[in-house]
Amino acid sequence: MTDRELKSVRKAAKKAAALRGPRGDKADGEAAVLAKIAAMPAPCCAMGERLHALILRSAPTLQPTLYYGMPWYAKDGKRVCFFRANECMTFGLTEEANLTSKEGAPHRLLASAWYFTALDDPTGAKLSAIVRTAAR
């Protein structure tokens, strides 16, 4: 994301925070998510902005909302994925995501959470693929 795009997202987040209302439509959900991301400490704020854009670009049918104070993304009312900022960024999937076992795996474990400290291009590409699969 370019500096200009980041500036635009931050401006939209501030505007959205000021316009937050009681309705629960997609615009209000996105406004709440953008306000939450804007309140994150650096460098999590920049990573959150990039991750939010990546999720919506990878799966445009997902609807952003806040749930338990974190950005969540839902499809048809079912929560699919989320992220939060702690010492590092956490991205996770819920049981309502399209989770599939790897064919031939000798176990029944499914990957459902990832931690990262930077959102570089390879990390973004992997997260994008995960979101696309999870939102099917």
N, C-alpha and C positions, 0 to 999 in steps of 0.2 A: 504494500500500500504506500502510495506516495505521501509526502508531507502535506500536500494540498488535500488529499483524500482524508488523511487523519484529522486535519483541521476542520474539514467539513463534518466528519462524524462527531467530533467534540462539540462543535457548534450545535448540531442537531440534538445531541444529548442534553445540553444545557437548556435548549428551547423545549425539548420534550419534558424535562423535569419541571419546568415552569407551567406546562400545560396539562400535567397529570390530572386525570379525572377519575370518577368512579366506574366508568364503563369498562367492560372486559374485552373489547375488540382487539384485533391485531395491532392497530396503531397504538393503543394504550399499552399493550403488552410490550411492544418494541420501545416505546417511550420509557417505560419503567426499567427495562433491561439496559438501555443506553445511559440512563441516569445512574444506575448501579455501577456500570462499567466506568463511567466518568469519575465516580467517587473512589475507585480503586487506587491504591498507591502506585507510583511509578516503580518498576517498569510494567507492573501487572495491568495498568490502565491501557497502555499501548498494545500489549499482547491480547487483552480482552477485546479491544476494538477490532484488531485483526481477526481474532477467532470468531467473533460475532459475524463479521462480514463473510468469512470463510464458510461458516455453517449455513448462512442464508444463500450463498452462492452455490454451495454444493447440493443443497436440498431446499429449493425455494418453497416447497409445500410446508415446511416446518414453520410453526408460529412461535415467536419468542414471548416469554412471560417470566415473571418472577415467582419462584416457589421456594419456600424456606429461605428467602432472602438471597437466592442465587439465580443467575440467568439459566432458564430452562427452555427447551425447544420441544414443541409437541406437534403431533400429526393426528388429525381426527380426534382431538381431545385426549390422546394418549401421550404421556411424557416420554420422549425418546432419548434425549441427551441433555447434559448440563455442564457448566464449568464453574469453578470458584477459584479465588486467589487466596493462598496462604503463603508459606515460605516459597512455594513454587505454584505454578498453575496446575489445577487438576481438571481433567476432562473425563467425563464418565457417561456410560450408557445405563439405561434402566432395563428392567425385565420386559418392558413393553417395546423395546427396540427389536429390530430384526436380527436376532442373534443366531448364529449357526456354528456348529462345531466344525473343526477342520476335518475333512475326510481322512480317515485312516489314523486319526489321533488315538493314542493308547489311553486317553483319559477323557473325562467329561467336563473339564474346566473350560470356561469361556472367558476371554479377556473382556473386561468391562470398565477399566479405569486406567488412565495414563497420567503421568506427571511430567512436567517439562519446565525448564527455566528460561527457555528462549523459543520463540516461534520463527525459526528459520524456514527456508523454502522446503527442505526435505521433511521437516516435521509437519509443516502445513500440508504438504502433499499427502502424507500418511493420514493425517486427521481428516482431510477432505474425503479420502477413500473410505475411511471408517464411517463418516457421516452419511455418505451416499448409500452404503450398505445398510446401515442402521435404519435409515428412513424409507427403505423400500416398502 
